[in-house]
Each structure stands twice: as structure tokens, then as C-alpha cells.
Amino acid sequence: MRLFLSSYRFGAHRDRLLDMVGAPGRVAVIPNACDAWPAMWQGAVTSDLGPLRAMGFRPEVLDLRDYIGEPDSLARRMAEFPLLWVRGGNTFVLRAQFARSGADLVLPRLLAEDALVYAGYSAGACLLTPDLHGLETSDDPGEVEPTCGVAPRWDGLGLVDRPIVPHLDSPTDPDGFGDRLAADLRARGVPHWGLTDDEVVVVDGDKVEVLR
């Protein structure tokens, strides 16, 4: 299993992502954390395509809404790409769209087979944690039902063993959500990874590193 989990895009470690993937090629961009914000959706997608292209990747949008109830088709489509890029937004909306499309079952299988690298930032990183409780102070679970037609889920995919708290001391989090959540987890003795926008968690097989 190869994971590149960041607070904001590549953090300060884009070279490490390239090392994990090898030569840059096709990448599937999954933008569904932004589905609750249709007026912003295309702009959010475009803002990620440019930096990926600048690194030599060939990004293609993979919209999970096109695969609702079709996990086999989604599995075949995901397997075409050596890299999945899952952007930030609302973690609860992203979790719901993973469940509705079957991506929450497809992705763990592909990662277990080492068929691709998963790169996710902010919501795309938090999705892989065991539990989404605490993120409601930043991401609104109330956006799930009107956007996805289902109730919010509070379980993550459990592909890493602890919470990820993005945007510590960050201009992308002017309200200080990340710092408050990290302080709460520390006070309760909950192991977690708190990340500034430069920092990245890398999982490569059995090896886990936090790149500062």
C-alpha cells in the first residue's frame, strides 16, 4: 500500500510523490469533496489540474457520481491509473460519495494489490482515517443529505490507524480549526498526525513516515 497524505496538495515534498509513482503519467483526479458547492466545483477542479500538469502528469477527472451503484465499472476505471489524486473539501460529502459509488470497497482492494498510489490532501487525507468525529467543527455534515441523498457517515476508511488533522498554523485555516482539534486530541491522549501545509504522511508498505 502506497499513500501520500498531506494537508495541502504536495506540501513541501512533491519529489517524494514522484519517487513513489515513478515517471509522471496519467492521474485520476477525484473532486467529489466539493460536490456540495456546485458554483465552485469546476474552479476547484481546475485549481488542481494546473499544478499536476506542471509536474508532468496527465490529469483526468474521475467523478464518483458517474459510478453510483456500479463498483465493478469503477474498479476497472480506477485500475487504469497509476495515481489517484483526491482533493480537499467536505470530508463527510467525500465519504458519502465513496460509499455510494463503492469506492470505499474498491480502493482498499487496489491498494492491497499495490495497483496504484493514493495521494489525498485535507479531506482526501482525512477520509482514510478510522473515525471522522471532530471534523464537524470544520466540515458540515449537514451538507451530505441535500448533496448525496443519504445520511452522513462517521467512519473513515480505516486505511491508517489514527486521525489526521490538517492545516495547523495555516493561512488556509484562518479560523484555527486544525489547531483546536489537535489540541483537543493531545489533551485526551489520542495519537494523531497534525500536519502543517508543508507536511506529509507517507505510507509505503509497512513503513510510515511523517515528512516535516
Buried (B, 14 or more C-beta within 10 A) or exposed (E): BBBBBBBBBBBBBBEBBBEBBEEBEEBBBBBBBBBBBEEEBEEBBEEBBEBBEEBEBEBBBBBBEEBBEEBEBBBEBBBEBBBBBBBBBBBBBBBBBBBBBBBBBBBBEBBEEEBBBBBBBBBBBBBBBBBBEBBBEBBBBEBBEEBBEEEBBBEBBEBBEBBBBBBBEBEEBEEBBBBBBBEBBEEEEEEBBBBBBBBBBBBBEEEBEEBE
